[in-house]
Amino acid sequence: MLKPEFIDCTATLAATTESTQNEVIKELTHSLLATRASISPKYFYNTLGSKLFEAITLLDEYYPTRTEAGIFHANYGNMALAIVQAGISNACLIDLGAGNCAKSAALIPHLKPRQYVPIDISVDFLREASGNLQANFPELNIVGIGMDFSKTLQLPAAVQNHDRVFFYPGSSLGNFSPEDALHFLQQIAHPSQGNAGGLFLGIDLVKNSAVLEAAYDDAPGVTAAFNKNVLLNINELLGADFDLRQWRHVALFNAQKSRIEMHLQAIANTTVRWAENKRSFLAGEQIHTENSYKYTLDSMTALLKQAGFSQVQHWTDTKEWFGVFWASKSGS
Ligand code: AVI
């Protein structure tokens, strides 16, 4: 059995922990003191937040995870064929935000990649997951990478530089603004990622706003807890004194911008203090915590082409609630 290689690109970050902490404090202070207060969604994912997100994916109301899984299940053969048609024979499967590698574990027997590169910012979690995966695929060359790929997609030399097949499921691209999404896709389509290659992308689609809003405001209140937990994380990071009982969860579909917006709304007038700062909120005032953009099959096809992919195809479910795209740089 081969041993997975592991490259930790977050190690340099750890060496600068103090300056990183200062950056975080500066960024959060700035966004909380802005006229329209906001908190970046990256602060959702502390330990409790990651567990709450896992719980969200199991909710009846949160259809994206199971709908995407159904599309994959029905189309593994078509996905393998798409790769062959793009002229890719020795694929290097690059799993962006691999987590526990479960989605790829199901894909690997069909795509038969030569190399598998799971990337995630949670280094310890990924290290364990790649070890487990190696046990299931003893002959597969696995190179795990600990990295925040939202900042840069420059991959270490150990990653094969041809036939790169990126895998970005879960509609995570929807949490980027359309401009940032384009920039991110351009990096994947860029010739520096190799001449041939492509991307499998899972993205949530525009639909009836009641269905969308229920997915982000479920009856058991799991998404509300996920949203409010960001305040606990901020209390820890800034030494702030947010009182969670003063805030309520709001999720609505902004049709004009084609996005679900999540906010935290002050129930009564309240003042929050941290370090030498304070911010007063009037009853009803909101902190914007997340955008989740929804695309149409046409708008995502256009975005992928604009990013530099020459061939784009997709698979969807019978209700057309979710899309899985294959975008390639060459081939038929
Ligand atoms: C991670 N991301 C794709 C989720 C979404 O649907 O935008 C995050 C989420 N926020 C609330 N529920 C799920």
Boltz pocket constraint, residues with backbone or C-beta under 6 A from the ligand:
constraints:
  - pocket:
      binder: B
      contacts: [[A, 56], [A, 64], [A, 170], [A, 171], [A, 172], [A, 173], [A, 174], [A, 175], [A, 215], [A, 216], [A, 223], [A, 290], [A, 291], [A, 292]]
      max_distance: 6.0
